[in-house]
Amino acid sequence: MIVNDPAVLAQVTALVDAYETALMTNDVEALDGAFWNSPHTVRLGVAENLWGFAEIAAFRLGRAGGSPPRTRLRTEITTFGTDFAIANVEFRRDDSGKIGRQSQTWIRVEDGWKVASAHVSLMQGGADQRLASQEEKR
């Protein structure tokens, strides 16, 4: 298995960038198009757990204004072979400064690359637990 084949990595990177643009412009059609239309698709958000594509699509339609504006701080993408990839994004919410994380599992299906699983969360109080344990040792 080839990890991070340059051509596959370029494809998935472009998709992750397009997803971010769709998220920031609340392009519901593009966001839905990025997800695998399957009852097996999962999206665990900051305040919602969505099981299956139907729940994910309904959530997007019911969310007023879309995602809060954010700035990406770091993006790490790893591809495995030609049909599987993971993407992890660290971001800062522009309004509150809170640090968040987003992970996506991308799979290649009949109609192209799709997100099969996604998770979004915010750091609790912005605290890094590694720093807290280092402080305790002092």
DSSP file (Angstrom, degrees, kcal/mol; ACC not computed):
  #  RESIDUE AA STRUCTURE BP1 BP2  ACC     N-H-->O    O-->H-N    N-H-->O    O-->H-N    TCO  KAPPA ALPHA  PHI   PSI    X-CA   Y-CA   Z-CA
    1    1 A M              0   0    0      0, 0.0     2,-0.5     0, 0.0    79,-0.0   0.000 360.0 360.0 360.0 136.0    0.0    0.0    0.0
    2    2 A I        -     0   0    0      3,-0.0    79,-3.1     0, 0.0     2,-0.5  -0.821 360.0-150.4 -95.3 127.6    1.3    3.4   -0.9
    3    3 A V  B    S-A   80   0A   0     -2,-0.5    77,-0.2     1,-0.2    79,-0.0  -0.860  77.1  -1.8 -97.4 128.7    0.9    6.1    1.7
    4    4 A N  S    S-     0   0    0     75,-1.9    -1,-0.2    -2,-0.5    76,-0.1   0.885  74.3-166.7  58.9  45.8    0.5    9.7    0.4
    5    5 A D     >  -     0   0    0     -3,-0.4     4,-3.0    76,-0.3     5,-0.3  -0.465  26.6-125.7 -53.5 128.4    0.8    8.9   -3.3
    6    6 A P  H  > S+     0   0    0      0, 0.0     4,-2.0     0, 0.0    -1,-0.1   0.846 105.9  47.9 -54.7 -40.1    1.2   12.5   -4.7
    7    7 A A  H  > S+     0   0    0      2,-0.2     4,-1.8     1,-0.2     5,-0.1   0.916 115.6  43.7 -68.8 -42.5   -1.7   12.3   -7.2
    8    8 A V  H  > S+     0   0    0      2,-0.2     4,-2.5     1,-0.2     5,-0.2   0.914 113.0  52.2 -68.3 -43.1   -4.1   10.9   -4.6
    9    9 A L  H  X S+     0   0    0     -4,-3.0     4,-2.5     1,-0.2    -2,-0.2   0.893 108.5  51.3 -60.3 -40.5   -3.0   13.4   -1.9
   10   10 A A  H  X S+     0   0    0     -4,-2.0     4,-2.1    -5,-0.3    -1,-0.2   0.898 109.7  50.5 -63.3 -40.8   -3.5   16.2   -4.4
   11   11 A Q  H  X S+     0   0    0     -4,-1.8     4,-1.8     2,-0.2    -2,-0.2   0.951 114.4  42.3 -61.6 -49.9   -7.1   15.0   -5.1
   12   12 A V  H  X S+     0   0    0     -4,-2.5     4,-2.7     1,-0.2     5,-0.2   0.881 111.5  55.3 -69.1 -37.6   -8.0   14.8   -1.5
   13   13 A T  H  X S+     0   0    0     -4,-2.5     4,-2.4    -5,-0.2    -1,-0.2   0.923 107.9  49.6 -59.6 -44.0   -6.3   18.1   -0.6
   14   14 A A  H  X S+     0   0    0     -4,-2.1     4,-2.3     1,-0.2    -1,-0.2   0.883 111.5  49.4 -61.9 -38.3   -8.4   19.8   -3.2
   15   15 A L  H  X S+     0   0    0     -4,-1.8     4,-2.4     2,-0.2    -2,-0.2   0.898 110.1  49.5 -69.0 -40.5  -11.6   18.2   -1.8
   16   16 A V  H  X S+     0   0    0     -4,-2.7     4,-2.1     2,-0.2    -2,-0.2   0.908 112.8  48.2 -64.4 -41.2  -10.7   19.2    1.7
   17   17 A D  H  X S+     0   0    0     -4,-2.4     4,-2.1    -5,-0.2    -2,-0.2   0.905 111.9  49.2 -64.4 -41.7  -10.1   22.8    0.5
   18   18 A A  H  X S+     0   0    0     -4,-2.3     4,-2.5     1,-0.2    -2,-0.2   0.878 109.1  53.1 -65.7 -37.2  -13.4   22.8   -1.4
   19   19 A Y  H  X S+     0   0    0     -4,-2.4     4,-2.7     2,-0.2    -1,-0.2   0.920 107.7  51.0 -62.3 -43.7  -15.2   21.5    1.6
   20   20 A E  H  X S+     0   0    0     -4,-2.1     4,-2.4     2,-0.2    -2,-0.2   0.912 110.4  49.0 -61.5 -42.8  -13.8   24.4    3.7
   21   21 A T  H  X S+     0   0    0     -4,-2.1     4,-1.5     2,-0.2    -1,-0.2   0.931 112.3  48.1 -61.6 -45.6  -15.0   26.9    1.1
   22   22 A A  H  X>S+     0   0    0     -4,-2.5     5,-2.4     1,-0.2     4,-0.6   0.886 111.4  51.4 -62.6 -38.6  -18.4   25.4    1.1
   23   23 A L  H ><5S+     0   0    0     -4,-2.7     3,-0.7     1,-0.2    44,-0.6   0.920 111.4  46.1 -64.2 -44.0  -18.5   25.4    4.9
   24   24 A M  H 3<5S+     0   0    0     -4,-2.4    -1,-0.2     1,-0.2    -2,-0.2   0.714 118.8  41.2 -75.0 -20.1  -17.6   29.0    5.1
   25   25 A T  H 3<5S-     0   0    0     -4,-1.5    -1,-0.2    -5,-0.2    -2,-0.2   0.362 107.6-123.5-104.2   3.5  -20.1   30.1    2.4
   26   26 A N  T <<5 +     0   0    0     -3,-0.7     2,-1.6    -4,-0.6    -3,-0.2   0.888  43.9 172.2  53.0  44.7  -22.8   27.8    3.7
   27   27 A D     >< -     0   0    0     -5,-2.4     4,-2.6     1,-0.2    -1,-0.2  -0.659   7.4-177.7 -82.7  86.6  -23.1   26.1    0.3
   28   28 A V  H  > S+     0   0    0     -2,-1.6     4,-2.9     1,-0.2     5,-0.3   0.854  77.1  54.8 -59.5 -39.2  -25.5   23.3    1.5
   29   29 A E  H  > S+     0   0    0      1,-0.2     4,-2.2     2,-0.2    -1,-0.2   0.926 111.7  43.7 -61.8 -44.5  -25.5   21.6   -1.9
   30   30 A A  H  > S+     0   0    0     -3,-0.2     4,-1.2     2,-0.2    -2,-0.2   0.894 113.5  51.6 -68.3 -39.4  -21.7   21.3   -2.0
   31   31 A L  H >X S+     0   0    0     -4,-2.6     4,-0.7     1,-0.2     3,-0.6   0.941 112.5  44.9 -62.9 -47.0  -21.6   20.2    1.6
   32   32 A D  H >< S+     0   0    0     -4,-2.9     3,-1.1     1,-0.2    -1,-0.2   0.896 109.8  56.9 -62.1 -39.0  -24.2   17.5    1.0
   33   33 A G  H 3< S+     0   0    0     -4,-2.2    -1,-0.2    -5,-0.3    -2,-0.2   0.735 100.0  59.1 -65.1 -22.5  -22.3   16.5   -2.1
   34   34 A A  H << S+     0   0    0     -4,-1.2    81,-3.0    -3,-0.6     2,-0.3   0.711  95.1  79.4 -78.0 -20.5  -19.1   15.9   -0.2
   35   35 A F  B << S-b  115   0A   0     -3,-1.1     2,-0.3    -4,-0.7    81,-0.2  -0.670  89.6-108.3 -96.2 144.7  -20.8   13.3    2.0
   36   36 A W        -     0   0    0     79,-2.6     2,-1.9    -2,-0.3     5,-0.2  -0.522  29.3-130.4 -65.4 123.7  -21.4    9.7    1.2
   37   37 A N        +     0   0    0     -2,-0.3    -1,-0.1    -4,-0.1    79,-0.1  -0.573  66.5 116.2 -80.8  82.7  -25.1    9.2    0.6
   38   38 A S  S >  S-     0   0    0     -2,-1.9    15,-2.2     1,-0.0     3,-1.2  -0.991  75.9-124.4-149.0 148.9  -25.4    6.2    2.9
   39   39 A P  T 3  S+     0   0    0      0, 0.0    -2,-0.0     0, 0.0    -1,-0.0   0.628 111.8  64.2 -68.5 -10.8  -27.1    5.2    6.1
   40   40 A H  T 3  S+     0   0    0     11,-0.1     2,-0.1    12,-0.1    -3,-0.1   0.554  77.3 108.0 -87.7  -9.7  -23.6    4.3    7.3
   41   41 A T    <   -     0   0    0     -3,-1.2    11,-3.7    -5,-0.2     2,-0.4  -0.461  51.6-166.4 -73.2 140.9  -22.3    7.8    7.1
   42   42 A V  E     -Dc  51 117A   0     74,-1.7    76,-1.9     9,-0.2     2,-0.4  -0.982  16.1-177.2-131.5 139.2  -21.7    9.5   10.5
   43   43 A R  E     -Dc  50 118A   0      7,-2.5     7,-2.6    -2,-0.4     2,-0.7  -0.930   5.8-169.7-135.4 113.9  -21.1   13.2   11.5
   44   44 A L  E     -Dc  49 119A   0     74,-2.8    76,-2.9    -2,-0.4     5,-0.2  -0.906  19.9-175.5-103.2 112.5  -20.5   13.9   15.2
   45   45 A G        -     0   0    0      3,-3.5    57,-0.0    -2,-0.7    -2,-0.0  -0.264  42.6 -88.4-101.5-174.2  -20.6   17.7   15.6
   46   46 A V  S    S+     0   0    0      1,-0.2    76,-0.1    75,-0.1     3,-0.1   0.871 125.0   7.1 -61.8 -38.4  -20.0   20.1   18.4
   47   47 A A  S    S+     0   0    0      1,-0.1     2,-0.3    74,-0.0    -1,-0.2   0.213 125.2  57.3-131.7  14.7  -23.6   19.9   19.6
   48   48 A E        -     0   0    0      2,-0.0    -3,-3.5     0, 0.0     2,-0.5  -0.999  55.2-150.4-149.9 147.8  -25.2   17.1   17.5
   49   49 A N  E     -D   44   0A   0     -2,-0.3     2,-0.5    -5,-0.2    -5,-0.2  -0.985  22.0-169.1-116.7 119.7  -24.7   13.4   16.6
   50   50 A L  E     -D   43   0A   0     -7,-2.6    -7,-2.5    -2,-0.5     2,-0.6  -0.945   5.5-167.4-119.0 123.0  -25.9   12.6   13.2
   51   51 A W  E     +D   42   0A   0     -2,-0.5     4,-0.4    -9,-0.2    -9,-0.2  -0.931  58.8   5.9-114.5 112.0  -26.3    9.0   12.0
   52   52 A G  S  > S-     0   0    0    -11,-3.7     4,-1.7    -2,-0.6     3,-0.4   0.097  87.1 -86.1  95.4 150.9  -26.8    8.5    8.3
   53   53 A F  H  > S+     0   0    0    -15,-2.2     4,-2.9     1,-0.2     5,-0.3   0.864 122.7  60.8 -59.0 -38.6  -26.8   10.8    5.3
   54   54 A A  H  > S+     0   0    0      1,-0.2     4,-2.2     2,-0.2    -1,-0.2   0.903 106.6  45.6 -59.2 -42.5  -30.5   11.7    5.8
   55   55 A E  H  > S+     0   0    0     -3,-0.4     4,-2.2    -4,-0.4    -1,-0.2   0.887 112.8  51.0 -67.4 -38.1  -29.9   13.1    9.3
   56   56 A I  H  X S+     0   0    0     -4,-1.7     4,-2.0     2,-0.2    -2,-0.2   0.940 112.0  46.0 -64.3 -47.1  -26.8   15.0    8.1
   57   57 A A  H  X S+     0   0    0     -4,-2.9     4,-1.9     1,-0.2    -2,-0.2   0.901 112.4  50.9 -63.6 -41.7  -28.7   16.6    5.2
   58   58 A A  H  X S+     0   0    0     -4,-2.2     4,-1.8    -5,-0.3    -1,-0.2   0.892 108.0  53.6 -63.8 -39.5  -31.6   17.6    7.4
   59   59 A F  H  X S+     0   0    0     -4,-2.2     4,-0.9     1,-0.2    -1,-0.2   0.924 107.5  50.3 -59.8 -45.9  -29.3   19.2    9.9
   60   60 A R  H >< S+     0   0    0     -4,-2.0     3,-0.6     1,-0.2    -1,-0.2   0.897 110.6  49.2 -62.5 -40.2  -27.7   21.4    7.3
   61   61 A L  H 3< S+     0   0    0     -4,-1.9    -1,-0.2     1,-0.2    -2,-0.2   0.851 113.5  47.2 -66.4 -33.4  -31.1   22.5    6.0
   62   62 A G  H 3< S+     0   0    0     -4,-1.8     2,-0.7    -5,-0.2    -1,-0.2   0.529  88.4  97.7 -87.2  -5.5  -32.2   23.4    9.6
   63   63 A R  S X< S-     0   0    0     -4,-0.9     3,-0.6    -3,-0.6     2,-0.4  -0.749  70.1-139.4 -91.1 114.7  -29.1   25.2   10.6
   64   64 A A  T 3  S-     0   0    0     -2,-0.7    -2,-0.1     1,-0.2    -3,-0.0  -0.551  79.9  -1.8 -73.3 126.2  -29.6   29.0   10.3
   65   65 A G  T 3  S-     0   0    0     -2,-0.4    -1,-0.2   -39,-0.1     2,-0.1   0.313 101.8-116.1  82.5  -9.7  -26.5   30.8    8.9
   66   66 A G    <   -     0   0    0     -3,-0.6   -42,-0.1    -6,-0.2   -43,-0.1  -0.315  64.6  -8.4  79.4-162.4  -24.3   27.8    8.6
   67   67 A S  S    S-     0   0    0    -44,-0.6     3,-0.1     1,-0.1   -41,-0.0  -0.402  78.2-101.4 -72.4 143.7  -21.0   27.2   10.4
   68   68 A P        -     0   0    0      0, 0.0    -1,-0.1     0, 0.0    -2,-0.0  -0.397  51.9 -92.6 -60.1 141.9  -19.5   30.0   12.6
   69   69 A P        +     0   0    0      0, 0.0    25,-2.2     0, 0.0    26,-0.6  -0.249  56.9 173.7 -56.9 143.3  -16.6   31.7   10.7
   70   70 A R  E     - E   0  93A   0     23,-0.3     2,-0.5    24,-0.1    23,-0.2  -0.962  30.9-130.4-149.5 163.5  -13.2   30.1   11.4
   71   71 A T  E     - E   0  92A   0     21,-2.5    21,-2.4    -2,-0.3     2,-0.3  -0.981  26.6-128.1-119.3 125.9   -9.6   30.2   10.5
   72   72 A R  E     + E   0  91A   0     -2,-0.5    19,-0.3    19,-0.2     3,-0.1  -0.562  25.6 178.6 -72.5 133.6   -7.8   27.0    9.7
   73   73 A L  E     +     0   0A   0     17,-3.4     2,-0.3     1,-0.4    18,-0.2   0.736  66.8   2.9-102.6 -34.6   -4.5   26.7   11.7
   74   74 A R  E     - E   0  90A   0     16,-1.8    16,-2.8     2,-0.0     2,-0.4  -0.984  55.0-167.2-156.0 141.2   -3.3   23.3   10.5
   75   75 A T  E     - E   0  89A   0     -2,-0.3     2,-0.5    14,-0.2    14,-0.2  -0.992   6.7-176.7-132.7 125.8   -4.4   20.7    8.0
   76   76 A E  E     - E   0  88A   0     12,-2.9    12,-2.8    -2,-0.4     2,-0.4  -0.988   4.9-179.1-123.3 124.1   -3.0   17.2    7.9
   77   77 A I  E     - E   0  87A   0     -2,-0.5     2,-0.4    10,-0.2    10,-0.2  -0.980   4.3-176.3-124.8 134.1   -4.1   14.7    5.2
   78   78 A T  E     - E   0  86A   0      8,-2.5     8,-2.7    -2,-0.4     2,-0.4  -0.998   8.3-159.5-129.8 129.4   -2.9   11.1    4.9
   79   79 A T  E     - E   0  85A   0     -2,-0.4   -75,-1.9     6,-0.2     2,-0.5  -0.841   2.7-158.7-107.5 147.4   -3.9    8.9    2.0
   80   80 A F  E >>  -AE   3  84A   0      4,-3.2     4,-0.7    -2,-0.4     3,-0.7  -0.958  64.0 -39.9-126.3 109.4   -3.7    5.1    2.1
   81   81 A G  T 34 S-     0   0    0    -79,-3.1   -76,-0.3    -2,-0.5   -77,-0.1  -0.445  99.5 -55.9  68.4-146.7   -3.7    3.5   -1.3
   82   82 A T  T 34 S+     0   0    0     -2,-0.1    -1,-0.2     1,-0.1     3,-0.1   0.414 129.8  43.1-111.1   0.3   -6.0    5.0   -3.9
   83   83 A D  T <4 S+     0   0    0     -3,-0.7    25,-2.1     1,-0.1     2,-0.4   0.321 100.4  60.3-132.8   9.2   -9.4    4.9   -2.1
   84   84 A F  E  <  +EF  80 107A   0     -4,-0.7    -4,-3.2    23,-0.2     2,-0.3  -0.997  50.0 158.5-146.2 135.9   -9.0    5.9    1.5
   85   85 A A  E     -EF  79 106A   0     21,-2.5    21,-3.0    -2,-0.4     2,-0.4  -0.993  23.1-148.3-152.4 154.5   -7.8    9.0    3.3
   86   86 A I  E     -EF  78 105A   0     -8,-2.7    -8,-2.5    -2,-0.3     2,-0.4  -0.975  12.0-166.3-123.7 143.7   -8.1   10.9    6.5
   87   87 A A  E     -EF  77 104A   0     17,-2.6    17,-2.6    -2,-0.4     2,-0.4  -0.994   2.1-171.1-129.1 135.2   -8.0   14.6    7.0
   88   88 A N  E     -EF  76 103A   0    -12,-2.8   -12,-2.9    -2,-0.4     2,-0.4  -0.994   5.0-172.4-127.6 131.8   -7.6   16.5   10.3
   89   89 A V  E     -EF  75 102A   0     13,-3.1    13,-2.4    -2,-0.4     2,-0.5  -0.979  11.8-159.8-126.2 133.0   -8.0   20.2   10.6
   90   90 A E  E     +EF  74 101A   0    -16,-2.8   -17,-3.4    -2,-0.4   -16,-1.8  -0.945  26.7 171.4-105.7 134.0   -7.3   22.4   13.6
   91   91 A F  E     -EF  72 100A   0      9,-2.3     9,-3.1    -2,-0.5     2,-0.4  -0.913  30.6-135.6-139.7 164.5   -9.1   25.7   13.5
   92   92 A R  E     -EF  71  99A   0    -21,-2.4   -21,-2.5    -2,-0.3     2,-0.3  -0.992  27.2-124.7-121.4 126.7   -9.9   28.8   15.5
   93   93 A R  E  >  -E   70   0A   0      5,-2.9     4,-2.4    -2,-0.4   -23,-0.3  -0.555  16.5-143.4 -69.5 129.3  -13.4   30.2   15.7
   94   94 A D  T  4 S+     0   0    0    -25,-2.2    -1,-0.1    -2,-0.3   -24,-0.1   0.830  94.2  47.6 -66.0 -33.2  -13.2   33.9   14.6
   95   95 A D  T  4 S+     0   0    0    -26,-0.6    -1,-0.2     1,-0.1   -25,-0.1   0.880 129.0  17.0 -78.0 -38.4  -15.9   35.1   17.0
   96   96 A S  T  4 S-     0   0    0      2,-0.1    -2,-0.2     0, 0.0    -1,-0.1   0.612  89.7-127.8-111.1 -15.9  -14.7   33.4   20.2
   97   97 A G     <  +     0   0    0     -4,-2.4    -3,-0.1     1,-0.3   -27,-0.0   0.469  55.0 153.5  78.3   0.7  -11.1   32.4   19.6
   98   98 A K        -     0   0    0     -6,-0.1    -5,-2.9    -5,-0.1     2,-0.4  -0.341  43.8-125.4 -65.1 143.7  -11.9   28.9   20.6
   99   99 A I  E     -F   92   0A   0     -7,-0.2    24,-3.2    24,-0.1     2,-0.3  -0.753  33.3-177.8 -91.4 134.5   -9.8   26.2   19.2
  100  100 A G  E     -FG  91 122A   0     -9,-3.1    -9,-2.3    -2,-0.4     2,-0.4  -0.840  16.9-144.2-129.5 167.7  -11.5   23.3   17.4
  101  101 A R  E     -FG  90 121A   0     20,-2.9    20,-2.3    -2,-0.3     2,-0.4  -0.977   9.6-171.5-131.8 144.9  -10.7   20.1   15.6
  102  102 A Q  E     -FG  89 120A   0    -13,-2.4   -13,-3.1    -2,-0.4     2,-0.4  -0.998   3.0-174.6-135.5 131.6  -12.3   18.4   12.6
  103  103 A S  E     -FG  88 119A   0     16,-2.6    16,-2.4    -2,-0.4     2,-0.4  -0.978   3.0-174.8-125.4 144.0  -11.6   15.0   11.3
  104  104 A Q  E     -FG  87 118A   0    -17,-2.6   -17,-2.6    -2,-0.4     2,-0.6  -0.999  17.9-149.5-137.0 138.6  -12.9   13.4    8.2
  105  105 A T  E     -FG  86 117A   0     12,-2.9    11,-3.1    -2,-0.4    12,-1.1  -0.952  21.6-162.2-104.6 118.0  -12.6    9.9    6.7
  106  106 A W  E     -FG  85 115A   0    -21,-3.0   -21,-2.5    -2,-0.6     2,-0.3  -0.847   9.2-178.0-103.7 135.0  -12.7   10.1    2.9
  107  107 A I  E     -FG  84 114A   0      7,-2.8     7,-2.7    -2,-0.4     2,-0.7  -0.959  27.6-124.0-128.8 149.6  -13.5    7.1    0.8
  108  108 A R  E     + G   0 113A   0    -25,-2.1     5,-0.2    -2,-0.3     2,-0.2  -0.850  40.8 168.0 -93.9 119.2  -13.6    6.7   -3.0
  109  109 A V  E >   - G   0 112A   0      3,-2.7     3,-2.1    -2,-0.7   -73,-0.0  -0.514  54.4 -71.7-117.1-173.0  -17.0    5.3   -4.0
  110  110 A E  T 3  S+     0   0    0      1,-0.3     3,-0.1    -2,-0.2    -2,-0.0   0.839 132.1  41.4 -52.9 -39.0  -18.8    4.9   -7.4
  111  111 A D  T 3  S-     0   0    0      1,-0.3    -1,-0.3     0, 0.0     2,-0.2   0.044 123.3 -90.2-103.3  27.6  -19.4    8.7   -7.7
  112  112 A G  E <  S- G   0 109A   0     -3,-2.1    -3,-2.7     2,-0.0    -1,-0.3  -0.560  74.2 -11.9 108.0-168.1  -16.0    9.9   -6.5
  113  113 A W  E     + G   0 108A   0     -5,-0.2     2,-0.3    -2,-0.2    -5,-0.2  -0.526  65.3 172.6 -74.0 134.5  -14.5   10.8   -3.1
  114  114 A K  E     - G   0 107A   0     -7,-2.7    -7,-2.8    -2,-0.2     2,-0.5  -0.976  37.2-109.5-141.6 153.5  -16.9   11.2   -0.2
  115  115 A V  E     +bG  35 106A   0    -81,-3.0   -79,-2.6    -2,-0.3    -9,-0.2  -0.751  31.2 175.8 -82.1 123.5  -16.8   11.8    3.5
  116  116 A A  E    S+     0   0A   0    -11,-3.1   -74,-1.7    -2,-0.5     2,-0.3   0.678  70.6  16.4 -98.5 -24.6  -17.9    8.6    5.3
  117  117 A S  E     +cG  42 105A   0    -12,-1.1   -12,-2.9   -76,-0.2    -1,-0.3  -0.986  65.6 177.6-151.7 137.4  -17.3    9.8    8.8
  118  118 A A  E     -cG  43 104A   0    -76,-1.9   -74,-2.8    -2,-0.3     2,-0.4  -0.992   6.4-171.0-142.5 149.5  -16.7   13.3   10.3
  119  119 A H  E     -cG  44 103A   0    -16,-2.4   -16,-2.6    -2,-0.3     2,-0.4  -0.996   1.8-176.0-141.6 134.2  -16.1   14.7   13.8
  120  120 A V  E     + G   0 102A   0    -76,-2.9     2,-0.3    -2,-0.4   -18,-0.2  -0.999  15.0 158.6-130.6 132.5  -16.0   18.3   14.9
  121  121 A S  E     - G   0 101A   0    -20,-2.3   -20,-2.9    -2,-0.4     2,-0.4  -0.977  30.7-131.2-148.5 161.8  -15.2   19.4   18.5
  122  122 A L  E     - G   0 100A   0     -2,-0.3   -22,-0.3   -22,-0.3     2,-0.1  -0.904  33.1-107.0-113.3 144.0  -14.0   22.3   20.4
  123  123 A M    >   -     0   0    0    -24,-3.2     2,-0.7    -2,-0.4     3,-0.6  -0.459  39.9-109.8 -65.2 138.3  -11.2   22.3   23.0
  124  124 A Q  G >  S-     0   0    0      1,-0.3     3,-1.9     3,-0.2    -1,-0.1  -0.615  94.3 -21.5 -72.3 111.5  -12.6   22.6   26.5
  125  125 A G  G 3  S-     0   0    0     -2,-0.7    -1,-0.3     1,-0.3     3,-0.1   0.626 108.4 -82.9  63.7  12.0  -11.6   26.0   27.7
  126  126 A G  G <  S+     0   0    0     -3,-0.6     2,-0.4     1,-0.2    -1,-0.3   0.625  89.0 148.2  69.4  11.6   -8.8   26.0   25.1
  127  127 A A    <   -     0   0    0     -3,-1.9     2,-0.7     4,-0.0    -3,-0.2  -0.647  43.7-145.5 -87.9 134.1   -6.7   24.0   27.5
  128  128 A D    >>  -     0   0    0     -2,-0.4     4,-1.5     1,-0.1     3,-1.1  -0.872  10.1-146.3 -92.9 117.5   -4.2   21.4   26.3
  129  129 A Q  H 3> S+     0   0    0     -2,-0.7     4,-2.0     1,-0.3     5,-0.2   0.771  96.7  62.9 -59.5 -26.8   -4.1   18.6   28.8
  130  130 A R  H 3> S+     0   0    0      1,-0.2     4,-1.6     2,-0.2    -1,-0.3   0.899 103.0  49.3 -64.4 -38.5   -0.4   18.0   28.1
  131  131 A L  H <> S+     0   0    0     -3,-1.1     4,-2.1     2,-0.2    -2,-0.2   0.893 108.2  53.3 -67.8 -39.3    0.3   21.5   29.5
  132  132 A A  H  X S+     0   0    0     -4,-1.5     4,-1.9     1,-0.2    -1,-0.2   0.914 109.2  48.2 -62.5 -42.5   -1.8   20.9   32.6
  133  133 A S  H  X S+     0   0    0     -4,-2.0     4,-1.1     1,-0.2    -1,-0.2   0.840 110.2  52.6 -69.2 -30.7    0.2   17.8   33.4
  134  134 A Q  H  X S+     0   0    0     -4,-1.6     4,-0.6     2,-0.2    -1,-0.2   0.887 108.1  50.9 -68.5 -38.2    3.5   19.6   32.9
  135  135 A E  H >< S+     0   0    0     -4,-2.1     3,-0.9     1,-0.2    -2,-0.2   0.885 105.8  55.9 -65.4 -38.4    2.4   22.3   35.3
  136  136 A E  H 3< S+     0   0    0     -4,-1.9    -1,-0.2     1,-0.2    -2,-0.2   0.827 102.5  56.6 -63.5 -31.4    1.5   19.7   37.9
  137  137 A K  H 3<        0   0    0     -4,-1.1    -1,-0.2     1,-0.2    -2,-0.2   0.689 360.0 360.0 -74.8 -18.5    5.0   18.3   37.8
  138  138 A R    <<        0   0    0     -3,-0.9    -1,-0.2    -4,-0.6    -2,-0.2   0.482 360.0 360.0 -80.6 360.0    6.6   21.6   38.6
